[in-house]
Amino acid sequence: MSLREKQLWASLVAGLLVWGAYAFRVVPVLLDPGHPHPARATGLAFLIALVVFVVAEGALAAAMAWFQRRHRPAQDQALTDAALVAGQVALVVLIGLVVLTLIGLWLFAVWIENQYAVGIGATLLGRAPMLLANLLLLEVILAEGVRTTLTLLLVRRR
């Protein structure tokens, strides 16, 4: 198995574990209409999950790169490798921008909770920014999962 395949498997497993635990923590809060401050309750869980995921994936990638020593790719492979790296960087930038949007939506949800301490926090309007933030997060996780899974399937076919 190549280094890239190992990194993809590590990313897939880390993502499933971390974001699965996040969903396990957040879904009950989202479904509880009586919860007074859902944005505050889920915001910390999101930040912890994000940090744990980034650290875990970075540590796994660094460990695999350290333990697997390979020769440099052939010259004709250099362009393909560069394009793949550039695509990965573009994906990371896109995910970073979406994460900033998620944080902005979360802060807006907290602001709504602070402005309307009673009543509106339990309505859909008060939860809308938080629901949108979690929907965006789900979209990013699904997109990354599909990319990882397809890459692994395509590598196996070659």
Phi, psi and omega in degrees: 000134182284166179300317181297318178298317178298319179294322178294318178297318179298318179297317181295314181293314179299317179297315179298317181292309185292310183284335172294317177296321177299312180298321179300326180279323190271322185303316178299325179291319180294327182275352181268102181292344180270358181290124187288328184223073183293327181294318178294320183293324183266338182298315179294321178299320178296312182297319178296315180298319180297313180296315180298317181296313181297315180295315182296313181293319177296317179295318178296317179296318179295318179296317180294320178295323180293317185276343179250111178255122181232162175285159178295145180294158178297158185300323180289342178274345185299318181294317178298316179297318179297319179295321178294318178296317179298320177297320178296318180296317179298320178296319179296320178297315179299314179297321177299318178294320178295320179296320176298322176296319178301315180295320177298317177295321178296315178298322177295321178296319177296320178299317178300316179299322180287325180288319184240077187298329183238137172094293188289336180298334181269352181272168178296325179299317180291333181264352185304312180299321180291320178296318177296319179298317180289329175294316176298319178298316178299320179296317178296316181296317179295317179298316179294321178296318178295316180298315181296313181296315179296320178299315179297319179295318181291324178295321180293330182285338185273000000 
